[in-house]
Amino acid sequence: MDDPDIILDRYVFGDPGNWGRINDPVVGDLYSRQARAIDPAERKTAIIELQKRVLENAYYLPGLWWTRRVVHSTKVKNYVAPPNHYSNQKLQDVWLSED
């Protein structure tokens, strides 16, 4: 779930998540390059270039939003705080003890 494609596809022309209808061939090329890159450093470089292009052209201005579950009760068992808000959403392994 931490793959950059999940977030970056919203800038690709023709993608259903591209609500702003961004049609920038440079962004499309950078997206394709990062998606095909095998070398992590090469992929990171393309992602950074894509992000700069998007922000410099004000295609998208990120706002702050975050959902985080914080467990305070000792009755909640087997809960592991996720590293991001995409992971551990189903909570299928979490249970409540009776004590």
NUMI-772546 format. One record per atom (N, C-alpha, C, O): atom name; x, y negated, z; residue number from 1; residue in one letter. Coordinates in Angstrom, 3 decimals. Layout:
<nodes>
NODE atom        x        y        z seq type
NODE   CA        X        Y        Z NUM    A
...
</nodes>
This chain:
<nodes>
NODE atom        x        y        z seq type
NODE    N    0.803    1.201    0.000   1    M
NODE   CA    0.000    0.000    0.000   1    M
NODE    C    0.844   -1.263    0.000   1    M
NODE    O    0.298   -2.352   -0.175   1    M
NODE    N    2.122   -1.164    0.184   2    D
NODE   CA    2.958   -2.355    0.222   2    D
NODE    C    3.546   -2.697   -1.142   2    D
NODE    O    4.414   -3.564   -1.237   2    D
NODE    N    3.092   -2.039   -2.183   3    D
NODE   CA    3.607   -2.309   -3.516   3    D
NODE    C    3.186   -3.702   -3.974   3    D
NODE    O    2.008   -4.046   -3.874   3    D
NODE    N    4.116   -4.508   -4.471   4    P
NODE   CA    3.790   -5.876   -4.904   4    P
NODE    C    2.727   -5.949   -5.997   4    P
NODE    O    2.058   -6.974   -6.126   4    P
NODE    N    2.556   -4.900   -6.779   5    D
NODE   CA    1.544   -4.915   -7.844   5    D
NODE    C    0.149   -5.238   -7.299   5    D
NODE    O   -0.655   -5.871   -7.984   5    D
NODE    N   -0.133   -4.809   -6.082   6    I
NODE   CA   -1.448   -5.011   -5.477   6    I
NODE    C   -1.765   -6.495   -5.319   6    I
NODE    O   -2.912   -6.915   -5.472   6    I
NODE    N   -0.743   -7.279   -5.014   7    I
NODE   CA   -0.934   -8.704   -4.803   7    I
NODE    C   -0.707   -9.497   -6.092   7    I
NODE    O   -1.402  -10.480   -6.348   7    I
NODE    N    0.254   -9.077   -6.890   8    L
NODE   CA    0.650   -9.860   -8.062   8    L
NODE    C   -0.272   -9.693   -9.261   8    L
NODE    O   -0.275  -10.549  -10.145   8    L
NODE    N   -1.054   -8.622   -9.322   9    D
NODE   CA   -1.901   -8.414  -10.500   9    D
NODE    C   -2.967   -9.488  -10.661   9    D
NODE    O   -3.539   -9.632  -11.742   9    D
NODE    N   -3.239  -10.238   -9.608  10    R
NODE   CA   -4.236  -11.315   -9.701  10    R
NODE    C   -3.786  -12.449  -10.618  10    R
NODE    O   -4.589  -13.317  -10.960  10    R
NODE    N   -2.515  -12.455  -11.020  11    Y
NODE   CA   -1.998  -13.490  -11.911  11    Y
NODE    C   -1.894  -13.028  -13.356  11    Y
NODE    O   -1.499  -13.804  -14.226  11    Y
NODE    N   -2.241  -11.785  -13.620  12    V
NODE   CA   -2.091  -11.203  -14.955  12    V
NODE    C   -3.374  -11.417  -15.755  12    V
NODE    O   -4.469  -11.080  -15.303  12    V
NODE    N   -3.218  -11.983  -16.950  13    F
NODE   CA   -4.368  -12.246  -17.802  13    F
NODE    C   -5.073  -10.935  -18.144  13    F
NODE    O   -4.439   -9.961  -18.550  13    F
NODE    N   -6.388  -10.929  -17.975  14    G
NODE   CA   -7.177   -9.743  -18.272  14    G
NODE    C   -7.451   -8.869  -17.069  14    G
NODE    O   -8.320   -8.000  -17.128  14    G
NODE    N   -6.730   -9.078  -15.972  15    D
NODE   CA   -6.976   -8.281  -14.773  15    D
NODE    C   -8.255   -8.766  -14.097  15    D
NODE    O   -8.470   -9.975  -14.006  15    D
NODE    N   -9.117   -7.853  -13.619  16    P
NODE   CA  -10.364   -8.267  -12.969  16    P
NODE    C  -10.149   -9.139  -11.724  16    P
NODE    O  -11.032   -9.911  -11.353  16    P
NODE    N   -9.001   -9.021  -11.089  17    G
NODE   CA   -8.706   -9.825   -9.908  17    G
NODE    C   -8.201  -11.222  -10.225  17    G
NODE    O   -7.996  -12.032   -9.321  17    G
NODE    N   -7.999  -11.505  -11.502  18    N
NODE   CA   -7.510  -12.817  -11.929  18    N
NODE    C   -8.698  -13.777  -12.022  18    N
NODE    O   -9.135  -14.141  -13.114  18    N
NODE    N   -9.204  -14.172  -10.876  19    W
NODE   CA  -10.399  -15.022  -10.822  19    W
NODE    C  -10.155  -16.403  -11.391  19    W
NODE    O  -11.084  -17.052  -11.873  19    W
NODE    N   -8.906  -16.862  -11.339  20    G
NODE   CA   -8.584  -18.180  -11.883  20    G
NODE    C   -8.366  -18.171  -13.388  20    G
NODE    O   -8.104  -19.211  -13.991  20    G
NODE    N   -8.475  -16.993  -13.992  21    R
NODE   CA   -8.264  -16.825  -15.439  21    R
NODE    C   -6.918  -17.386  -15.893  21    R
NODE    O   -6.817  -18.017  -16.945  21    R
NODE    N   -5.909  -17.151  -15.101  22    I
NODE   CA   -4.557  -17.589  -15.424  22    I
NODE    C   -4.103  -16.856  -16.674  22    I
NODE    O   -4.202  -15.632  -16.757  22    I
NODE    N   -3.607  -17.607  -17.641  23    N
NODE   CA   -3.123  -17.019  -18.888  23    N
NODE    C   -1.765  -17.624  -19.189  23    N
NODE    O   -1.640  -18.536  -20.006  23    N
NODE    N   -0.756  -17.103  -18.519  24    D
NODE   CA    0.612  -17.578  -18.677  24    D
NODE    C    1.470  -16.409  -19.139  24    D
NODE    O    1.707  -15.475  -18.374  24    D
NODE    N    1.941  -16.450  -20.390  25    P
NODE   CA    2.747  -15.338  -20.911  25    P
NODE    C    4.020  -15.086  -20.108  25    P
NODE    O    4.477  -13.947  -20.017  25    P
NODE    N    4.595  -16.131  -19.527  26    V
NODE   CA    5.804  -15.951  -18.714  26    V
NODE    C    5.461  -15.131  -17.464  26    V
NODE    O    6.207  -14.226  -17.090  26    V
NODE    N    4.345  -15.445  -16.829  27    V
NODE   CA    3.902  -14.686  -15.655  27    V
NODE    C    3.625  -13.232  -16.040  27    V
NODE    O    4.013  -12.309  -15.324  27    V
NODE    N    2.955  -13.036  -17.169  28    G
NODE   CA    2.677  -11.680  -17.640  28    G
NODE    C    3.946  -10.880  -17.881  28    G
NODE    O    4.024   -9.700  -17.542  28    G
NODE    N    4.951  -11.546  -18.479  29    D
NODE   CA    6.227  -10.876  -18.743  29    D
NODE    C    6.942  -10.534  -17.444  29    D
NODE    O    7.468   -9.431  -17.295  29    D
NODE    N    6.966  -11.468  -16.509  30    L
NODE   CA    7.612  -11.204  -15.224  30    L
NODE    C    6.911  -10.081  -14.466  30    L
NODE    O    7.561   -9.255  -13.826  30    L
NODE    N    5.585  -10.056  -14.541  31    Y
NODE   CA    4.835   -8.995  -13.887  31    Y
NODE    C    5.208   -7.640  -14.498  31    Y
NODE    O    5.456   -6.675  -13.775  31    Y
NODE    N    5.246   -7.574  -15.807  32    S
NODE   CA    5.604   -6.316  -16.481  32    S
NODE    C    7.019   -5.889  -16.134  32    S
NODE    O    7.275   -4.710  -15.891  32    S
NODE    N    7.940   -6.850  -16.112  33    R
NODE   CA    9.343   -6.534  -15.790  33    R
NODE    C    9.469   -5.974  -14.380  33    R
NODE    O   10.161   -4.978  -14.168  33    R
NODE    N    8.806   -6.604  -13.418  34    Q
NODE   CA    8.936   -6.115  -12.037  34    Q
NODE    C    8.266   -4.762  -11.870  34    Q
NODE    O    8.736   -3.927  -11.097  34    Q
NODE    N    7.168   -4.540  -12.590  35    A
NODE   CA    6.450   -3.261  -12.472  35    A
NODE    C    7.257   -2.102  -13.060  35    A
NODE    O    7.145   -0.966  -12.598  35    A
NODE    N    8.068   -2.390  -14.075  36    R
NODE   CA    8.868   -1.349  -14.723  36    R
NODE    C   10.254   -1.181  -14.122  36    R
NODE    O   10.927   -0.183  -14.382  36    R
NODE    N   10.686   -2.146  -13.322  37    A
NODE   CA   12.054   -2.135  -12.795  37    A
NODE    C   12.288   -0.928  -11.889  37    A
NODE    O   11.467   -0.599  -11.033  37    A
NODE    N   13.407   -0.296  -12.098  38    I
NODE   CA   13.806    0.837  -11.258  38    I
NODE    C   14.712    0.346  -10.130  38    I
NODE    O   14.632    0.823   -8.998  38    I
NODE    N   15.566   -0.609  -10.458  39    D
NODE   CA   16.494   -1.174   -9.478  39    D
NODE    C   15.743   -2.140   -8.553  39    D
NODE    O   15.159   -3.112   -9.032  39    D
NODE    N   15.747   -1.892   -7.236  40    P
NODE   CA   15.026   -2.768   -6.303  40    P
NODE    C   15.471   -4.239   -6.371  40    P
NODE    O   14.643   -5.140   -6.235  40    P
NODE    N   16.748   -4.479   -6.578  41    A
NODE   CA   17.243   -5.860   -6.655  41    A
NODE    C   16.700   -6.562   -7.899  41    A
NODE    O   16.341   -7.739   -7.849  41    A
NODE    N   16.644   -5.834   -9.013  42    E
NODE   CA   16.094   -6.400  -10.250  42    E
NODE    C   14.602   -6.705  -10.074  42    E
NODE    O   14.109   -7.738  -10.528  42    E
NODE    N   13.908   -5.803   -9.421  43    R
NODE   CA   12.475   -6.015   -9.191  43    R
NODE    C   12.244   -7.231   -8.292  43    R
NODE    O   11.366   -8.052   -8.557  43    R
NODE    N   13.029   -7.335   -7.244  44    K
NODE   CA   12.893   -8.463   -6.327  44    K
NODE    C   13.132   -9.786   -7.043  44    K
NODE    O   12.416  -10.759   -6.806  44    K
NODE    N   14.129   -9.829   -7.914  45    T
NODE   CA   14.421  -11.049   -8.675  45    T
NODE    C   13.235  -11.448   -9.540  45    T
NODE    O   12.866  -12.622   -9.575  45    T
NODE    N   12.633  -10.494  -10.235  46    A
NODE   CA   11.466  -10.784  -11.084  46    A
NODE    C   10.282  -11.246  -10.242  46    A
NODE    O    9.551  -12.149  -10.649  46    A
NODE    N   10.087  -10.642   -9.081  47    I
NODE   CA    8.978  -11.025   -8.201  47    I
NODE    C    9.160  -12.455   -7.700  47    I
NODE    O    8.207  -13.233   -7.681  47    I
NODE    N   10.361  -12.796   -7.301  48    I
NODE   CA   10.629  -14.152   -6.817  48    I
NODE    C   10.406  -15.173   -7.933  48    I
NODE    O    9.828  -16.234   -7.696  48    I
NODE    N   10.861  -14.860   -9.147  49    E
NODE   CA   10.635  -15.756  -10.288  49    E
NODE    C    9.138  -15.923  -10.560  49    E
NODE    O    8.671  -17.033  -10.817  49    E
NODE    N    8.396  -14.827  -10.504  50    L
NODE   CA    6.954  -14.875  -10.727  50    L
NODE    C    6.285  -15.750   -9.664  50    L
NODE    O    5.452  -16.594   -9.995  50    L
NODE    N    6.635  -15.559   -8.416  51    Q
NODE   CA    6.045  -16.347   -7.335  51    Q
NODE    C    6.352  -17.838   -7.506  51    Q
NODE    O    5.479  -18.681   -7.302  51    Q
NODE    N    7.585  -18.156   -7.878  52    K
NODE   CA    7.959  -19.554   -8.101  52    K
NODE    C    7.128  -20.167   -9.223  52    K
NODE    O    6.634  -21.287   -9.100  52    K
NODE    N    6.982  -19.432  -10.302  53    R
NODE   CA    6.213  -19.932  -11.447  53    R
NODE    C    4.758  -20.205  -11.044  53    R
NODE    O    4.190  -21.240  -11.390  53    R
NODE    N    4.177  -19.271  -10.316  54    V
NODE   CA    2.788  -19.428   -9.881  54    V
NODE    C    2.636  -20.649   -8.975  54    V
NODE    O    1.700  -21.430   -9.144  54    V
NODE    N    3.543  -20.817   -8.023  55    L
NODE   CA    3.436  -21.941   -7.093  55    L
NODE    C    3.782  -23.277   -7.754  55    L
NODE    O    3.139  -24.288   -7.472  55    L
NODE    N    4.793  -23.293   -8.630  56    E
NODE   CA    5.173  -24.536   -9.312  56    E
NODE    C    4.049  -25.052  -10.203  56    E
NODE    O    3.890  -26.262  -10.365  56    E
NODE    N    3.280  -24.152  -10.774  57    N
NODE   CA    2.172  -24.546  -11.644  57    N
NODE    C    0.852  -24.654  -10.892  57    N
NODE    O   -0.189  -24.931  -11.487  57    N
NODE    N    0.900  -24.437   -9.598  58    A
NODE   CA   -0.285  -24.513   -8.733  58    A
NODE    C   -1.414  -23.628   -9.250  58    A
NODE    O   -2.586  -23.996   -9.174  58    A
NODE    N   -1.051  -22.450   -9.778  59    Y
NODE   CA   -2.075  -21.492  -10.192  59    Y
NODE    C   -2.819  -20.955   -8.982  59    Y
NODE    O   -4.005  -20.631   -9.044  59    Y
NODE    N   -2.097  -20.871   -7.894  60    Y
NODE   CA   -2.666  -20.296   -6.681  60    Y
NODE    C   -1.942  -20.900   -5.490  60    Y
NODE    O   -0.712  -20.919   -5.456  60    Y
NODE    N   -2.677  -21.383   -4.533  61    L
NODE   CA   -2.081  -21.903   -3.308  61    L
NODE    C   -2.535  -21.010   -2.158  61    L
NODE    O   -3.707  -21.025   -1.781  61    L
NODE    N   -1.606  -20.232   -1.601  62    P
NODE   CA   -2.005  -19.277   -0.567  62    P
NODE    C   -2.446  -19.964    0.714  62    P
NODE    O   -1.811  -20.904    1.191  62    P
NODE    N   -3.531  -19.479    1.248  63    G
NODE   CA   -3.994  -19.928    2.555  63    G
NODE    C   -3.671  -18.862    3.572  63    G
NODE    O   -3.279  -17.752    3.210  63    G
NODE    N   -3.825  -19.175    4.804  64    L
NODE   CA   -3.518  -18.207    5.850  64    L
NODE    C   -4.783  -17.462    6.248  64    L
NODE    O   -5.778  -18.072    6.637  64    L
NODE    N   -4.736  -16.168    6.149  65    W
NODE   CA   -5.814  -15.320    6.648  65    W
NODE    C   -5.184  -14.020    7.100  65    W
NODE    O   -4.253  -13.508    6.477  65    W
NODE    N   -5.692  -13.512    8.160  66    W
NODE   CA   -5.103  -12.295    8.701  66    W
NODE    C   -6.114  -11.623    9.608  66    W
NODE    O   -6.787  -12.289   10.395  66    W
NODE    N   -6.222  -10.326    9.502  67    T
NODE   CA   -7.052   -9.546   10.399  67    T
NODE    C   -6.118   -8.600   11.141  67    T
NODE    O   -5.354   -7.855   10.528  67    T
NODE    N   -6.188   -8.640   12.433  68    R
NODE   CA   -5.310   -7.771   13.206  68    R
NODE    C   -6.093   -7.174   14.356  68    R
NODE    O   -6.781   -7.882   15.091  68    R
NODE    N   -5.983   -5.877   14.503  69    R
NODE   CA   -6.609   -5.192   15.619  69    R
NODE    C   -5.597   -5.081   16.753  69    R
NODE    O   -4.499   -4.556   16.568  69    R
NODE    N   -5.968   -5.568   17.904  70    V
NODE   CA   -5.106   -5.481   19.077  70    V
NODE    C   -5.839   -4.647   20.117  70    V
NODE    O   -6.950   -4.982   20.526  70    V
NODE    N   -5.215   -3.570   20.534  71    V
NODE   CA   -5.834   -2.653   21.495  71    V
NODE    C   -5.389   -3.026   22.899  71    V
NODE    O   -4.196   -3.126   23.185  71    V
NODE    N   -6.372   -3.230   23.768  72    H
NODE   CA   -6.080   -3.582   25.157  72    H
NODE    C   -6.440   -2.460   26.129  72    H
NODE    O   -5.904   -2.417   27.236  72    H
NODE    N   -7.317   -1.573   25.748  73    S
NODE   CA   -7.770   -0.518   26.637  73    S
NODE    C   -6.834    0.686   26.592  73    S
NODE    O   -6.378    1.094   25.524  73    S
NODE    N   -6.557    1.247   27.763  74    T
NODE   CA   -5.731    2.458   27.832  74    T
NODE    C   -6.512    3.694   27.398  74    T
NODE    O   -5.926    4.762   27.223  74    T
NODE    N   -7.831    3.564   27.221  75    K
NODE   CA   -8.644    4.678   26.753  75    K
NODE    C   -8.437    4.952   25.259  75    K
NODE    O   -8.728    6.049   24.782  75    K
NODE    N   -7.945    3.978   24.539  76    V
NODE   CA   -7.699    4.157   23.106  76    V
NODE    C   -6.399    4.935   22.946  76    V
NODE    O   -5.341    4.510   23.411  76    V
NODE    N   -6.498    6.067   22.289  77    K
NODE   CA   -5.343    6.957   22.127  77    K
NODE    C   -4.966    7.102   20.652  77    K
NODE    O   -5.810    7.051   19.757  77    K
NODE    N   -3.670    7.284   20.442  78    N
NODE   CA   -3.102    7.560   19.124  78    N
NODE    C   -3.228    6.377   18.153  78    N
NODE    O   -3.200    6.560   16.936  78    N
NODE    N   -3.364    5.187   18.695  79    Y
NODE   CA   -3.395    3.995   17.840  79    Y
NODE    C   -1.976    3.470   17.687  79    Y
NODE    O   -1.258    3.288   18.671  79    Y
NODE    N   -1.584    3.232   16.456  80    V
NODE   CA   -0.280    2.648   16.162  80    V
NODE    C   -0.538    1.339   15.433  80    V
NODE    O   -1.210    1.317   14.401  80    V
NODE    N   -0.007    0.257   15.964  81    A
NODE   CA   -0.195   -1.045   15.321  81    A
NODE    C    0.462   -1.020   13.941  81    A
NODE    O    1.638   -0.675   13.823  81    A
NODE    N   -0.281   -1.382   12.904  82    P
NODE   CA    0.265   -1.324   11.554  82    P
NODE    C    1.237   -2.468   11.280  82    P
NODE    O    1.163   -3.517   11.920  82    P
NODE    N    2.153   -2.265   10.324  83    P
NODE   CA    3.105   -3.327    9.985  83    P
NODE    C    2.474   -4.451    9.163  83    P
NODE    O    3.055   -5.527    9.029  83    P
NODE    N    1.291   -4.200    8.617  84    N
NODE   CA    0.603   -5.223    7.821  84    N
NODE    C   -0.899   -4.948    7.877  84    N
NODE    O   -1.328   -3.946    8.447  84    N
NODE    N   -1.683   -5.826    7.294  85    H
NODE   CA   -3.135   -5.666    7.378  85    H
NODE    C   -3.721   -4.744    6.314  85    H
NODE    O   -4.938   -4.563    6.262  85    H
NODE    N   -2.879   -4.159    5.467  86    Y
NODE   CA   -3.357   -3.193    4.473  86    Y
NODE    C   -3.305   -1.762    5.010  86    Y
NODE    O   -4.063   -0.901    4.562  86    Y
NODE    N   -2.427   -1.513    5.952  87    S
NODE   CA   -2.198   -0.162    6.454  87    S
NODE    C   -3.101    0.167    7.638  87    S
NODE    O   -3.568   -0.719    8.353  87    S
NODE    N   -3.333    1.450    7.824  88    N
NODE   CA   -4.027    1.976    8.995  88    N
NODE    C   -5.429    1.382    9.160  88    N
NODE    O   -5.825    1.048   10.276  88    N
NODE    N   -6.166    1.250    8.090  89    Q
NODE   CA   -7.505    0.666    8.158  89    Q
NODE    C   -8.581    1.685    8.540  89    Q
NODE    O   -9.599    1.307    9.121  89    Q
NODE    N   -8.383    2.944    8.234  90    K
NODE   CA   -9.426    3.945    8.484  90    K
NODE    C   -9.493    4.374    9.947  90    K
NODE    O  -10.561    4.729   10.446  90    K
NODE    N   -8.384    4.342   10.612  91    L
NODE   CA   -8.326    4.695   12.029  91    L
NODE    C   -8.846    6.104   12.304  91    L
NODE    O   -9.402    6.361   13.372  91    L
NODE    N   -8.672    7.011   11.357  92    Q
NODE   CA   -9.192    8.364   11.489  92    Q
NODE    C   -8.494    9.179   12.579  92    Q
NODE    O   -9.046   10.179   13.037  92    Q
NODE    N   -7.308    8.777   13.000  93    D
NODE   CA   -6.588    9.532   14.023  93    D
NODE    C   -6.685    8.901   15.408  93    D
NODE    O   -6.046    9.367   16.351  93    D
NODE    N   -7.472    7.856   15.529  94    V
NODE   CA   -7.633    7.167   16.810  94    V
NODE    C   -8.835    7.757   17.552  94    V
NODE    O   -9.857    8.070   16.941  94    V
NODE    N   -8.704    7.906   18.858  95    W
NODE   CA   -9.798    8.453   19.650  95    W
NODE    C   -9.819    7.802   21.029  95    W
NODE    O   -8.842    7.182   21.450  95    W
NODE    N  -10.939    7.949   21.720  96    L
NODE   CA  -11.101    7.403   23.071  96    L
NODE    C  -11.062    8.522   24.088  96    L
NODE    O  -11.727    9.547   23.934  96    L
NODE    N  -10.278    8.316   25.126  97    S
NODE   CA  -10.242    9.302   26.204  97    S
NODE    C  -11.341    8.977   27.204  97    S
NODE    O  -11.865    7.863   27.227  97    S
NODE    N  -11.684    9.953   28.024  98    E
NODE   CA  -12.731    9.755   29.009  98    E
NODE    C  -12.221    9.156   30.308  98    E
NODE    O  -13.017    8.668   31.110  98    E
NODE    N  -10.923    9.180   30.533  99    D
NODE   CA  -10.385    8.631   31.780  99    D
NODE    C   -9.957    7.202   31.660  99    D
NODE    O   -9.485    6.615   32.634  99    D
</nodes>
